[in-house]
Amino acid sequence: MLAINYSAMKAHQKNIVILISGSGSNMLAIAKAAKNERWNEKFGTAVACVISNRADAEGLASAAALGIATQVLDHKQFESRAAFDAQLQLAIDNFEPALVVLAGFMRILTPSFVAHYAGRLVNIHPSLLPAFTGLNTHQRAIDAGCRVAGASVHLVTADLDHGPVLAQAVVPIVAGDSAESLAARVLSQEHRLYPRALRALLASR
Ligand code: GAR
């Protein structure tokens, strides 16, 4: 009789946990790339869980449709940022993740949470870092007269949007661009950039 030790298999798997707050289109691009490019065979990697801090995040249904486990941890149920982050850390650590991927996760993280995942916490930010950290990046790039904009994948450090840049995508800013038209152009590049950056990171480890 063949006995399979599933817990041992799980321990050897390099899990990815993805955190979202909204539409989850980057999460979907990563999950689809992982499946289509067989990251499981190539890197021993699986997207183990998608966690949202908002129950109404559209990305939860998309993840579930791909057969990925989902969880909701509503930050409004916690009395402090530290209490929320501590619970989030427990939820994530159940999967012993090799990578924790922020994909439109719109929360400022506590230094202790960031330190816990040092070197395995990755984010995508919709600007060419170090330019335009923070919010409203597209309107600020237009207002500043920039000719190009883009997105950056970076390791997360305690200094918001300032961690080492792993990869960037550049798009033109064209006459008549609005924040919305520019955001759409950048987002379509994010969907190529983020899987590519994660693939390179996994291949390097
Ligand atoms: C993306 O444009 C991402 O770069 C941005 O939120 C959007 C999420 O879209 N992230 C940030 O602004 C983080 N500071 P998605 O939910 O469809 O992936």
Boltz pocket constraint, residues with backbone or C-beta under 6 A from the ligand:
constraints:
  - pocket:
      binder: B
      contacts: [[A, 20], [A, 21], [A, 22], [A, 23], [A, 24], [A, 25], [A, 26], [A, 27], [A, 103], [A, 104], [A, 105], [A, 106], [A, 124], [A, 125], [A, 126], [A, 134], [A, 151], [A, 183], [A, 187], [A, 190]]
      max_distance: 6.0
